[in-house]
């Protein structure tokens, strides 16, 4: 059964600028960053093309980067001081000192797309040709636990050491209840790539994929309910839930969607970027990170003290959203002035722009624009730029 879950009401305001996603451009690399993992609010790493590993110990304020060679790293994983990196060349890199130094511990003949470790000794990797390998000694030795799938796996998720899932290309989805020794295939009506998943327990979880697809199960994957969030065929590449109600989905054109009601409705959060997002790491309800192109990482840091919030009377809102025929950009008070804005479609093509403004309200006719997700880049009277999304139904 397919349900439409769009319930976006975008309100982005300078009053709450500290609660939005902010770009971090000090990662000391211009390479695409594809994987990100944080242990806590301070320590995390991100990996990507060019063998890049960039590391922070202060919550993203400063970063130290290094290149391990001509590798295309895809994912990283941390368990206390021990870290693991995997990628397209088949190498598994291991660190024993919080990611300061790394060594290649094994070289497989496959592109590795996913890694999960339960502790410093027991872990699983997955990749192309549906191959799965498991180690019980920290990566010194690996056992082939491939279920017979011929499609590439893109993600792994384990609830505990016994119950886990693997998903990937051509809608391939498998489940294990014995730690990966045996797998059985689950049916899901999806022909494209299933990029990522998150499960609360062995019965309840989500999977996201191509064509803006999001699926939910409440019976361990035996049946799935699809939620079509937009008509625009975007890639949803990452998903994370803090609990049964609060979760995130990330994807193309800098899109971050958040739910606070278990997926019944989703809101778009301002990210100040239109670049594709590849992976997300959520620490708690106030802190999260996502990685992107050109060495970009975006950070969510919500204030926990109301004294941290800027209460200056400036800000704008975009409504109605979703839109069908017209929308308005309006200041929250007469002092909130719009000087220029641009609208881009999901492919990054400039659709509409207006400059030389000095107004509190702009009404735009969009009845001829195709359905989908659009990005609005706005400049205010203080020469500050803001980015948000518009849904056209």
N, C-alpha and C positions, 0 to 999 in steps of 0.2 A: 504494500500500500504506500502511495506517495502522498506526502503532505507538504503544503507550502508553509514554511515557518518564518517567512520574512516579517519582522515586526520592528524594522529599524526606525528609530526616532533620533536622528543625529543632532546633538547640541554640542558644539565645540566652542569653548569660551576661554578667553585669557584668564578668567577667574580661576579656572581649574587647569592651567597649563602644567603645573607640577604633577598632575595626576595622569597626564597623557604619556604616550610613548615618545621618547626623545632619541634622536640619532646620535650615535657615538662614532665619530670619524677619526678617533685617535688610536685605532687598533694596530697601527704600524704595518699595515699591508694594504695593497689595492687589489689583491686577489679575491675572487669570489669565496665567501665563507659559507660552507654548506652544512656543517654540523656545529652544535653548541651544547654545552653541558655545564651546569653549575651545581657545586656541592652545597653551597649556602649563599647568603646574600653577598659575601665577599669574594669567594674563590670560584673561578670558572675558566674554561678553555673553549676555544672555537677553532675549527680546522677547515681546510679548503684546498683549492687548487695550488699548484706549485709547491706541494708538500708543506704548506703553511700551518703552523700551530701558534696561536696567539693566546696569551695567558694574562689573567688579571687576579690580583689579590686584594683589591679594594673596591669591589662591586662595579668595575668598569670605568672607574675614573682614570686609571692608567693601565696600559697594556705593554707586554713584552712579547715580541714575536720572533720566531725562528723558522727556517726552512729545513726540512729533513731530506730534501732531494726532489727529483722530478716525479712526484706522486700526486694523484688526484684523490685527496682524502674526502670521505663521505660522512663518517660518523665518529663520535668520540664518546667515551663512557668513563666515569670516575667512581671508585669505591674507596673512600678515605684517601690515603696518599697514593693509591695505585690507580693508574690510568691506562686506557687502551684506545687505540686509533685504528680504523680500518678504511679501506678504499678500493679503487678500481684496479690497482696493480696486484691485489691479492696479499699484500703484506699486512701483518698484524704488528703494530708497534706497542711497546709497553713502557710505562714510566713507574718508578718506585718513589719519586720525590715530588709529588704534586704537579707533574708535568714540566719540571725544569729540564730534565734530560730524558731522552727516549732511545730505545733499542728495538730493532726489528727482531721478533722472536720466531716468526714462521712466515713462509711465502707459499700461498696457495695458488693453484692454477684456476682462479675464478675472480670475478669482480665481487668484492664484498660490499654490501650495501647496508648492513645492519649488524649491531652488536648489543648484547645484553649480558651483564654480569650480576649474579646474585650476591657474591662476596668476592674477595680477592682471588679465589681459587676456581670457582665454578662459573662458567659462562658459555654463551652460544653465539655463533656468527651465522649469517645467511647471505646469499648472493645469487648470481646468475645460475641458470640451469636448475633452479630449485634446490641448490645444495645447502645443507645445514651441517655444521660441525659443532661438537661440544667438548669442552675441556673441564677437567676436575682438578688440575694441578697448576692453575695460573697461566695456562697457555703453553706449557712445555710439551704436552701431548694433546692430540685432538682425535675424536671419534666421529666418523661419518654417521649422521642420524637423518640422512635425506629421506623424505617420505615418498619419493617417486614423482614429484611434481617437475614439469619441464619448463615452467615459467620462472622468470627472475623474482626472487623475494626482495621486497623493499623495506620491510619493517618487522620487528619482533616485539612482542609484549608478553611478559610473564607476570602473573598475579603472585605466584610463589614458585618454588623450585619444581613443582609438579604440573601446574596448570599454566599453559601458555598458548600463544597464537602466532602465526606467521602469515603475512599477506604480501601481495605483489602484483605483477603484470597479469593481464587477461582475467582480472577478477579472481585470481587464485587466493584461497584462504584456507588455512589448515589449523587444526587444534590438537594439542597434546594434553594428556592428563597424567602422564608418567615421566615427566621431566625431559621429554623429547625422544624417548626410546621408540615410541610408536606415535603416528600422526594419522588423523582422518580428515578428509576434505569436507568443508562446509560449502553449501550452495548460497550464492549471493548473486543477484541479478545485476551484474556490472561487468561490462566487456573491456573496460579500460584498465588503467593502473590504479590500484589501491595503495596510496602513498603512506599512510600512517594510521595508527589506532591507539585507543586507550580504553582500558577495562577497569571498572571499580572492583569487580570480583569476578568469579568464574562465569557468572550469568549475564551481567550487565556491562555493556560497552558500546563504543562508537568506532567507526572507521570512516576515513575521508579519502577522496580520490579525485580523478579527472572529472571534467565537466561539472565542476562545482557540486560534487556529490558528497552527501553525508548520510551515513546509515547508522541505525541504532538497533541493538538487540537486547532483549530481556530474558532470553532463554539459552544463553551460552552459544549463540550463533546459529541456532537451528532455523530461525526466521529473522528477517531484517526489515525494518521500516525505513524507507528513503525519505529524506527531507531535501527538497530542491530549494536552495537558498537564492538562486538567481538564474536567469536565462542565459547569462554570459558564461561560456565554457571555460572557467578558470580551473587551475590546478590548486586544490587544497592539499598542501604538503605536510602540515603539522597539526597535531591536536594534543591538548592536555587538559585534564580535569583535576581540580583541587578536591572536589567532593561530588556528591550526587547532583548538585545544582550548578556549581560554578566551573565554567570551562572556557577554553579558547580554541579557535581554529585560525590558522594562518595560510596565506597563499599568494597568488599573483598580485601584481600592482600594489604591493604594500598593504594588502588587506589583512586586518585583524578583526575577527568577530568574537564577541563574548556573550555567553549566556549566564543568567543568574537563576534560571528556573528549570534546569535540567534539559535544555534544548527546546523548550516550547517556544521561545523567542530568542532572537539574536540581535545584538547591537554592534554597529561598526565603531571601532575606536580609532581616533586620529593617530597616525603614525608618522606624519611629516615626510613620507617617502612614497614613490610610485614604483620602486624596485621590487622584484619578486622576493618573497621571503621563503626560506628553505627549511628551517628547523626552529623549534622553540624549546626553551627551558624555563619552567615556572618554579620558583622557590616557595612562594606563599602568595596570599591575596594582594600583597603590596609590591612584590618584586618579581620581574620576569625579564627574559632576554630572547631576542630572535635575531637570526643572522641572514645576510643578504649579499648582493653583488658588491664589487669594488671595495671590499673590506669593511662594509657597513654592518654594524650591529645596532639594533634599537633596544632601548631599555625602558621598562615600565617601573617607575618608582612612585607609588602613591604615598601621599603624606599620612603619617600616623598621628600627627599633632596638628590641630586646626590652626596653630600659629604659623605653620609652614605654608599655608595657602595664601596666594596673592589675592587680596580682596579689592584691588583697584577696579573701578567701575568701567571696565572695557570688556568687549567680547562680541561675538556674532553668532547667529544661528542660521541653519539652512533647513527650509521646510517648504512644502510637505516632503517627506522622505520616508517611503518611496514616493516618486513623482510620476505623474501621467499627464503631460501637456505643458506644465509650467512649474517653476519653483522660485523661491525667494531667498536672497541672502540679506539678512537684516541685522543691524546692530542692536544689542540688548538695551542700549540707552543712546541718547543723542550724541554722546561723546565718542561712540564707537563708529569710526568712519572707514569705509572701504575705498581704497585708492586704485586697485587693479585686481583682476582675477583671470585665471585660465581654467578651461575644462578639457580633460583628456579622456579618451575612451580606454577600454581595457588593454588595447594594443599599444597605448602610449601616443596615439595620434591626437594632435590638437584639434578640438572640435569647435571651441568658442572662446573668445577672449575679449575683454574690455579693459582699457587703460585710461589714465587721466581722470579718474573718478575722484570724487570727494563727497561721498554721500552715505547716508545711513541705511539706505534700502535700495536693492536692485532686484527687479523681477525679470526672469528669463523665460522665454517661450521655447520649449524643447519638444513640441509635439511631433516633429519630424525626426527626432533622434531615435535610433533603434533601442530596443530594450536591453538592459544590462547594467553593469557597474561602471560609473564614471568617477574620475578623480578631480577634485577642485583644489587648485592652488590659489591662495588668497594673500594679498598684501594689504596690511592695515596702515593707518595714518602714522604709526610709529615705525614704519618700514620693517615690520616683523611679518614673516611668512608663515602661513598655516596651511595644512593639507587635510582634507577629509574626503569621504566618499559619498556619492549620490547614487541612489538606485532608481532606475527608470523601469516601470512595469508596463 
